[in-house]
């Protein structure tokens, strides 16, 4: 996987026709990152932050907390 400079986000999204973005940033940075991704053309966001995102109606946001998901999986595996 190639890692690019954040300043090249828009070009990379358009060039590679990326439609899904993953937000794994602190809550205070999530809206700005989401805005950048949506502005670049991303239409599906997986949000792993605690932030509630304000996005256009044509953008799908799936919010999840990996720690909670892990605890849930462990609970059902161990019981």
C-alpha positions, 0 to 999 in steps of 0.5 A, spaced: 500 500 500 502 506 497 502 512 502 501 519 499 501 526 502 495 528 505 495 534 500 494 529 494 488 526 497 483 530 492 488 527 486 489 520 489 481 520 490 479 522 483 485 518 479 484 512 483 476 512 483 476 511 490 469 511 493 470 509 500 474 512 506 476 510 513 476 515 518 481 513 524 482 520 527 481 523 534 474 526 534 476 533 534 479 532 527 474 527 524 469 533 521 475 536 517 477 529 514 470 527 512 469 534 509 476 533 505 474 526 503 467 528 501 470 534 497 474 529 493 469 525 491 468 519 497 461 517 498 462 512 503 465 513 510 467 508 515 467 513 522 472 510 527 472 516 531 467 518 536 465 524 532 458 525 529 459 527 522 455 532 518 455 530 511 451 531 505 445 526 504 448 522 498 454 520 503 453 514 507 456 514 514 458 508 518 460 509 525 463 504 529 468 503 535 473 498 534 474 497 542 466 496 543 466 491 537 472 487 540 469 487 547 462 484 544 466 479 540 470 477 546 464 476 550 460 472 545 466 468 544 468 467 551 461 465 554 
